[in-house]
Amino acid sequence: MRRRSISAATTLAVVLSSAVLTAFSAGVAVADSARLLPVESVGDMVVDGAHQRVYVSDPEGGKIVVTDYAGTVKATLTGLSGVTGLALSADSGQVYAAVKNSSRIVSLETNTYTETASYPVGAAPGDLEVVDGRIWFGYGSNFGSLDVSGAEPVVHLAQRGDASSFGGTTLLGADPAVPGVLVAGAAGGLAVYDVTAEGAVLRAKGDMDTAVKQLDLTPDGKQILTSWGAPGFGYGIGAYSTADVTAQSGYPIDAYPNAVRVASDGSVAGGSFSWYEPDVHILRPGAAKPVREYDFPNTGNSSGADTLVDGALAWAPDSSRVFAISVNTGGVFTLRALADPTKELPTLKVTAPVKAERAKKLTATGRLTSATALPAGTVLKVTRTDLESPAGKLLAPVKTKADGSFTFTDVPPAGGKVTYRVFFAGDASHAATAGSAAVAVSRKATALTLTNNGKVYAYGKDVTFTAHLGATYKNRTVAIYVDPAGSDKPKKLVRNARVNSQGNLSAVIDMTRDTTVTAVFAGDARSAGKTAKATAAAYARVTTAVSRHYKTGRIGSTSYFYFHKNTAPLFTTTMNYYGGRQQRLQIQVPYQGAWYDTDSEYFPVGANGKSAVTLPAPGEAGIRARVRSSYIDRSSGDSVNATTHGAWKYIIFTN
């Protein structure tokens, strides 16, 4: 009953995902878990119950990943190119792995996860089974055995006998409770073998569907189960008599069947490749309907949910869990531990008011239902989670009525989001489950203000922004964030502290850019959260240097730079830099006592903050002009600073 012939997926996408319980959940098994598997493909899976470990082979990655029952990786064994089939020894001391690309079977010690032996077998092994101490392996359309009990390993190939309908890849099946029996099949052929002697003796043969991807043997030794129904049976798990390989009544499940596993108590786990229907189906021996079904979530980027990898099912030896491996559309694999698989999963719904007043009584209702009715008086645990009890506070238990309904009341002491969770612990035939409902409970409004909104400051000025917090219940902490304009400087926290006795908290900000300052009060159990914002602007730093003049002097009260008529003036502007920024150079000339624009143009500012511009020489004396550089919000290529004009520079040309 080891996992057989899981087909390989080929892509590993590095995607983080997780599964969480949500409000208003119904029918959630509280002990189920899911964890990403760091593999590129999946070849096989086997469960070591003695050490509570799960082994997963990765043919594409050439490795075996070992996890605990929760999916936490405990070891990774590398250097196993093409590793596929896995099997566990009867004493759980060794895991055997088929390494196709080197035609060998390796033995791994389960306490230390170290390779203890490597056995060449003269063929590329795939599926593995251990029967009475011997390791049986499929290869191509045949199978062989490896006996390591003696002084030297003994390999026997070509054990198929006259089961001539075999073709394709051979699948194997066995059960520890059925000594001396091995089942094998491929491409429509199915056979039962007696392996009590040195070789395999064909006992019975027949036909199975060509779509079968996995075989298993029931622990009573009476049936072979296949992952696809018998020819003409339709979607479902096929069943065949081990006596003569005739088809018997199977187990109907959803399309498209791709896995089958039998537990030690005879319970059947069937898998199906399905985007929109349940993926794993649990049936009691001989039952016509599943007692439990599991539907994988959608962690990919398409409308269809995650799907079961072919043959990727395995039971814990004590039947307490079924392990399944799913894959999403991004090629990400997840190991899922499905708890209490042989028990019905009840549905637990909880309904509560959407809104409620703090310190006022509210009433919640719900219903616990299951295919097999639960008795009246079933006890349910109730917890309340809120701002004052984030870990949850246990409330009085509630009992169900005959129809499964229940009612409870509560007076919420804290405001904000309040979640009521109701738990059913499960019983001998029903799995544990939970449901929840969230209520928005009122809180008193909070006053929070912030100074300096709308003000403009000189470049580089240190400005004090002060947040003022009004009356609150308990929390007196305010966080102050600063978000300078521009994509290169993200929002950051500059202070997070208690306000002083006047309710104030201040932060000093160096104003080199337009800046949004945000004060945040997170709220408490009785005071609502509050946010206040202040947006302040900062002028740019703009200076202009004039060069190539031969002297300076005054004309009236104005200082001029004197140039010879054939000298071209050079104006070098210095401005605080921002990517893609330009400065505007503006020229005016006097006429009848007033200054008039003659030209203006934008010039790039280099990464060093400099922009040098040469004006043509006029070639005649007596011309006067004035020039200035400016940063114009938006027109200069960005909106990081407020519009800023530099000082006018006055020039005159002489002979």
Solvent accessible surface area in square Angstrom, and as a share of the most:
residue,aa,sasa,rsa
1,M,19,0.08
2,R,45,0.17
3,R,0,0.00
4,R,0,0.00
5,S,31,0.20
6,I,10,0.05
7,S,59,0.38
8,A,50,0.38
9,A,28,0.22
10,T,99,0.58
11,T,80,0.46
12,L,73,0.37
13,A,28,0.22
14,V,143,0.82
15,V,61,0.35
16,L,163,0.81
17,S,43,0.28
18,S,98,0.63
19,A,69,0.54
20,V,118,0.68
21,L,102,0.51
22,T,85,0.49
23,A,43,0.33
24,F,117,0.49
25,S,15,0.10
26,A,44,0.34
27,G,20,0.19
28,V,33,0.19
29,A,11,0.08
30,V,65,0.37
31,A,66,0.51
32,D,53,0.27
33,S,42,0.27
34,A,35,0.27
35,R,108,0.40
36,L,47,0.23
37,L,5,0.03
38,P,60,0.38
39,V,0,0.00
40,E,64,0.29
41,S,0,0.00
42,V,0,0.00
43,G,2,0.02
44,D,0,0.00
45,M,0,0.00
46,V,2,0.01
47,V,10,0.06
48,D,0,0.00
49,G,24,0.23
50,A,77,0.59
51,H,60,0.27
52,Q,97,0.43
53,R,51,0.19
54,V,0,0.00
55,Y,1,0.00
56,V,0,0.00
57,S,0,0.00
58,D,0,0.00
59,P,22,0.14
60,E,93,0.41
61,G,29,0.27
62,G,8,0.08
63,K,36,0.15
64,I,0,0.00
65,V,0,0.00
66,V,0,0.00
67,T,0,0.00
68,D,28,0.15
69,Y,18,0.07
70,A,49,0.38
71,G,1,0.01
72,T,48,0.28
73,V,59,0.34
74,K,95,0.40
75,A,19,0.15
76,T,64,0.37
77,L,30,0.15
78,T,98,0.57
79,G,63,0.61
80,L,4,0.02
81,S,61,0.39
82,G,8,0.08
83,V,0,0.00
84,T,25,0.14
85,G,2,0.02
86,L,0,0.00
87,A,0,0.00
88,L,10,0.05
89,S,13,0.09
90,A,104,0.80
91,D,117,0.61
92,S,15,0.10
93,G,21,0.20
94,Q,45,0.20
95,V,0,0.00
96,Y,21,0.08
97,A,0,0.00
98,A,0,0.00
99,V,1,0.01
100,K,76,0.32
101,N,106,0.55
102,S,57,0.37
103,S,38,0.25
104,R,48,0.18
105,I,0,0.00
106,V,0,0.00
107,S,4,0.03
108,L,3,0.01
109,E,37,0.16
110,T,2,0.01
111,N,103,0.53
112,T,81,0.47
113,Y,40,0.15
114,T,69,0.40
115,E,87,0.39
116,T,76,0.44
117,A,28,0.22
118,S,51,0.33
119,Y,36,0.13
120,P,105,0.66
121,V,4,0.02
122,G,65,0.63
123,A,14,0.11
124,A,47,0.36
125,P,0,0.00
126,G,7,0.07
127,D,4,0.02
128,L,0,0.00
129,E,2,0.01
130,V,30,0.17
131,V,8,0.05
132,D,89,0.46
133,G,49,0.47
134,R,28,0.10
135,I,0,0.00
136,W,0,0.00
137,F,0,0.00
138,G,3,0.02
139,Y,42,0.16
140,G,49,0.47
141,S,42,0.27
142,N,28,0.14
143,F,0,0.00
144,G,0,0.00
145,S,1,0.01
146,L,0,0.00
147,D,39,0.20
148,V,42,0.24
149,S,100,0.65
150,G,51,0.49
151,A,108,0.84
152,E,127,0.57
153,P,62,0.39
154,V,67,0.38
155,V,51,0.29
156,H,56,0.25
157,L,69,0.35
158,A,67,0.52
159,Q,28,0.12
160,R,53,0.19
161,G,55,0.53
162,D,92,0.48
163,A,1,0.01
164,S,86,0.56
165,S,62,0.40
166,F,15,0.06
167,G,19,0.19
168,G,57,0.55
169,T,82,0.48
170,T,1,0.00
171,L,11,0.06
172,L,0,0.00
173,G,0,0.00
174,A,3,0.02
175,D,7,0.04
176,P,91,0.57
177,A,65,0.51
178,V,18,0.10
179,P,95,0.60
180,G,1,0.01
181,V,14,0.08
182,L,0,0.00
183,V,0,0.00
184,A,0,0.00
185,G,0,0.00
186,A,2,0.02
187,A,58,0.45
188,G,11,0.11
189,G,0,0.00
190,L,1,0.01
191,A,0,0.00
192,V,0,0.00
193,Y,1,0.00
194,D,45,0.23
195,V,1,0.01
196,T,99,0.57
197,A,60,0.46
198,E,113,0.51
199,G,24,0.23
200,A,20,0.15
201,V,88,0.51
202,L,47,0.24
203,R,119,0.44
204,A,13,0.10
205,K,101,0.43
206,G,22,0.21
207,D,95,0.49
208,M,6,0.03
209,D,31,0.16
210,T,108,0.63
211,A,36,0.28
212,V,15,0.09
213,K,80,0.34
214,Q,1,0.00
215,L,1,0.01
216,D,0,0.00
217,L,0,0.00
218,T,15,0.09
219,P,28,0.17
220,D,91,0.47
221,G,14,0.14
222,K,138,0.58
223,Q,41,0.18
224,I,0,0.00
225,L,0,0.00
226,T,0,0.00
227,S,0,0.00
228,W,48,0.17
229,G,0,0.00
230,A,8,0.06
231,P,85,0.53
232,G,89,0.85
233,F,78,0.33
234,G,39,0.37
235,Y,102,0.39
236,G,0,0.00
237,I,0,0.00
238,G,1,0.01
239,A,0,0.00
240,Y,2,0.01
241,S,13,0.08
242,T,8,0.05
243,A,80,0.62
244,D,75,0.39
245,V,8,0.04
246,T,70,0.41
247,A,64,0.49
248,Q,77,0.34
249,S,98,0.63
250,G,13,0.13
251,Y,14,0.05
252,P,66,0.42
253,I,16,0.08
254,D,46,0.24
255,A,27,0.21
256,Y,115,0.44
257,P,1,0.01
258,N,2,0.01
259,A,0,0.00
260,V,0,0.00
261,R,11,0.04
262,V,0,0.00
263,A,0,0.00
264,S,69,0.44
265,D,85,0.44
266,G,12,0.11
267,S,5,0.03
268,V,1,0.01
269,A,0,0.00
270,G,0,0.00
271,G,0,0.00
272,S,0,0.00
273,F,76,0.32
274,S,10,0.06
275,W,125,0.44
276,Y,145,0.55
277,E,90,0.40
278,P,27,0.17
279,D,0,0.00
280,V,0,0.00
281,H,0,0.00
282,I,0,0.00
283,L,0,0.00
284,R,98,0.36
285,P,82,0.52
286,G,70,0.67
287,A,31,0.24
288,A,74,0.57
289,K,162,0.68
290,P,46,0.29
291,V,24,0.14
292,R,8,0.03
293,E,73,0.33
294,Y,16,0.06
295,D,89,0.46
296,F,8,0.03
297,P,60,0.38
298,N,69,0.35
299,T,37,0.21
300,G,29,0.28
301,N,136,0.70
302,S,51,0.33
303,S,94,0.60
304,G,4,0.04
305,A,17,0.13
306,D,2,0.01
307,T,8,0.04
308,L,2,0.01
309,V,9,0.05
310,D,26,0.13
311,G,0,0.00
312,A,0,0.00
313,L,0,0.00
314,A,0,0.00
315,W,12,0.04
316,A,1,0.01
317,P,74,0.47
318,D,105,0.54
319,S,16,0.10
320,S,37,0.24
321,R,79,0.29
322,V,0,0.00
323,F,0,0.00
324,A,0,0.00
325,I,0,0.00
326,S,0,0.00
327,V,27,0.15
328,N,14,0.07
329,T,71,0.42
330,G,24,0.23
331,G,10,0.10
332,V,7,0.04
333,F,0,0.00
334,T,8,0.05
335,L,4,0.02
336,R,15,0.05
337,A,5,0.04
338,L,10,0.05
339,A,9,0.07
340,D,43,0.22
341,P,0,0.00
342,T,33,0.19
343,K,54,0.23
344,E,15,0.07
345,L,52,0.26
346,P,1,0.00
347,T,45,0.26
348,L,0,0.00
349,K,120,0.51
350,V,5,0.03
351,T,83,0.48
352,A,13,0.10
353,P,49,0.31
354,V,116,0.67
355,K,156,0.66
356,A,21,0.16
357,E,106,0.48
358,R,67,0.24
359,A,51,0.39
360,K,117,0.50
361,K,146,0.62
362,L,10,0.05
363,T,63,0.37
364,A,0,0.00
365,T,59,0.34
366,G,12,0.11
367,R,105,0.38
368,L,5,0.02
369,T,59,0.34
370,S,26,0.17
371,A,104,0.81
372,T,74,0.43
373,A,87,0.67
374,L,23,0.11
375,P,93,0.59
376,A,63,0.49
377,G,33,0.32
378,T,19,0.11
379,V,83,0.48
380,L,0,0.00
381,K,100,0.42
382,V,1,0.00
383,T,20,0.12
384,R,14,0.05
385,T,32,0.19
386,D,7,0.04
387,L,90,0.45
388,E,76,0.34
389,S,26,0.17
390,P,105,0.66
391,A,106,0.82
392,G,29,0.28
393,K,101,0.43
394,L,115,0.57
395,L,31,0.15
396,A,78,0.61
397,P,93,0.59
398,V,15,0.08
399,K,133,0.56
400,T,8,0.05
401,K,124,0.52
402,A,90,0.70
403,D,82,0.42
404,G,9,0.09
405,S,20,0.13
406,F,2,0.01
407,T,68,0.39
408,F,21,0.09
409,T,73,0.42
410,D,19,0.10
411,V,76,0.44
412,P,0,0.00
413,P,49,0.31
414,A,0,0.00
415,G,0,0.00
416,G,11,0.11
417,K,138,0.58
418,V,0,0.00
419,T,11,0.06
420,Y,0,0.00
421,R,88,0.32
422,V,0,0.00
423,F,57,0.24
424,F,10,0.04
425,A,94,0.73
426,G,23,0.22
427,D,60,0.31
428,A,101,0.78
429,S,45,0.29
430,H,7,0.03
431,A,2,0.01
432,A,20,0.16
433,T,0,0.00
434,A,6,0.05
435,G,2,0.02
436,S,6,0.04
437,A,0,0.00
438,A,21,0.16
439,V,1,0.01
440,A,54,0.42
441,V,7,0.04
442,S,57,0.37
443,R,71,0.26
444,K,151,0.64
445,A,89,0.69
446,T,11,0.06
447,A,65,0.50
448,L,10,0.05
449,T,81,0.47
450,L,21,0.10
451,T,64,0.37
452,N,22,0.11
453,N,97,0.50
454,G,60,0.57
455,K,105,0.45
456,V,70,0.40
457,Y,28,0.11
458,A,61,0.47
459,Y,65,0.25
460,G,33,0.31
461,K,101,0.43
462,D,94,0.49
463,V,8,0.05
464,T,71,0.41
465,F,0,0.00
466,T,30,0.18
467,A,0,0.00
468,H,80,0.36
469,L,3,0.02
470,G,16,0.15
471,A,87,0.67
472,T,30,0.17
473,Y,76,0.29
474,K,125,0.53
475,N,37,0.19
476,R,51,0.19
477,T,46,0.26
478,V,0,0.00
479,A,12,0.09
480,I,0,0.00
481,Y,64,0.25
482,V,7,0.04
483,D,53,0.28
484,P,23,0.14
485,A,27,0.21
486,G,28,0.27
487,S,114,0.73
488,D,85,0.44
489,K,89,0.38
490,P,105,0.66
491,K,101,0.43
492,K,122,0.52
493,L,87,0.43
494,V,56,0.32
495,R,99,0.36
496,N,92,0.47
497,A,30,0.23
498,R,157,0.57
499,V,13,0.07
500,N,79,0.41
501,S,109,0.70
502,Q,119,0.53
503,G,2,0.02
504,N,45,0.23
505,L,8,0.04
506,S,38,0.25
507,A,7,0.05
508,V,98,0.56
509,I,13,0.07
510,D,83,0.43
511,M,0,0.00
512,T,34,0.20
513,R,26,0.09
514,D,27,0.14
515,T,6,0.04
516,T,38,0.22
517,V,0,0.00
518,T,5,0.03
519,A,0,0.00
520,V,46,0.26
521,F,2,0.01
522,A,82,0.64
523,G,10,0.10
524,D,14,0.07
525,A,3,0.02
526,R,91,0.33
527,S,6,0.04
528,A,28,0.21
529,G,36,0.34
530,K,85,0.36
531,T,70,0.41
532,A,13,0.10
533,K,133,0.56
534,A,0,0.00
535,T,72,0.42
536,A,2,0.01
537,A,20,0.16
538,A,0,0.00
539,Y,88,0.33
540,A,5,0.04
541,R,106,0.39
542,V,20,0.11
543,T,79,0.46
544,T,15,0.08
545,A,60,0.47
546,V,16,0.09
547,S,43,0.28
548,R,127,0.46
549,H,59,0.26
550,Y,93,0.36
551,K,100,0.42
552,T,76,0.44
553,G,23,0.22
554,R,166,0.60
555,I,61,0.31
556,G,73,0.70
557,S,102,0.66
558,T,43,0.25
559,S,57,0.37
560,Y,4,0.02
561,F,43,0.18
562,Y,30,0.11
563,F,0,0.00
564,H,82,0.37
565,K,63,0.27
566,N,112,0.58
567,T,37,0.21
568,A,28,0.22
569,P,0,0.00
570,L,41,0.20
571,F,1,0.00
572,T,37,0.21
573,T,1,0.01
574,T,34,0.20
575,M,1,0.00
576,N,14,0.07
577,Y,95,0.36
578,Y,36,0.14
579,G,45,0.43
580,G,59,0.57
581,R,3,0.01
582,Q,61,0.27
583,Q,1,0.00
584,R,48,0.18
585,L,5,0.03
586,Q,13,0.06
587,I,32,0.16
588,Q,20,0.09
589,V,48,0.28
590,P,42,0.26
591,Y,132,0.50
592,Q,157,0.70
593,G,86,0.82
594,A,40,0.31
595,W,67,0.23
596,Y,115,0.44
597,D,91,0.47
598,T,77,0.45
599,D,79,0.41
600,S,57,0.37
601,E,91,0.41
602,Y,73,0.28
603,F,49,0.20
604,P,95,0.60
605,V,8,0.05
606,G,31,0.30
607,A,87,0.67
608,N,116,0.59
609,G,5,0.05
610,K,91,0.39
611,S,6,0.04
612,A,70,0.54
613,V,13,0.07
614,T,64,0.37
615,L,24,0.12
616,P,112,0.71
617,A,38,0.29
618,P,50,0.32
619,G,39,0.37
620,E,102,0.46
621,A,40,0.31
622,G,60,0.58
623,I,57,0.29
624,R,88,0.32
625,A,8,0.06
626,R,39,0.14
627,V,0,0.00
628,R,44,0.16
629,S,0,0.00
630,S,0,0.00
631,Y,0,0.00
632,I,28,0.14
633,D,39,0.20
634,R,178,0.65
635,S,64,0.41
636,S,0,0.00
637,G,50,0.48
638,D,15,0.08
639,S,53,0.34
640,V,5,0.03
641,N,0,0.00
642,A,16,0.13
643,T,52,0.30
644,T,19,0.11
645,H,87,0.39
646,G,10,0.10
647,A,68,0.53
648,W,54,0.19
649,K,48,0.20
650,Y,40,0.15
651,I,2,0.01
652,I,23,0.12
653,F,9,0.04
654,T,34,0.20
655,N,128,0.66
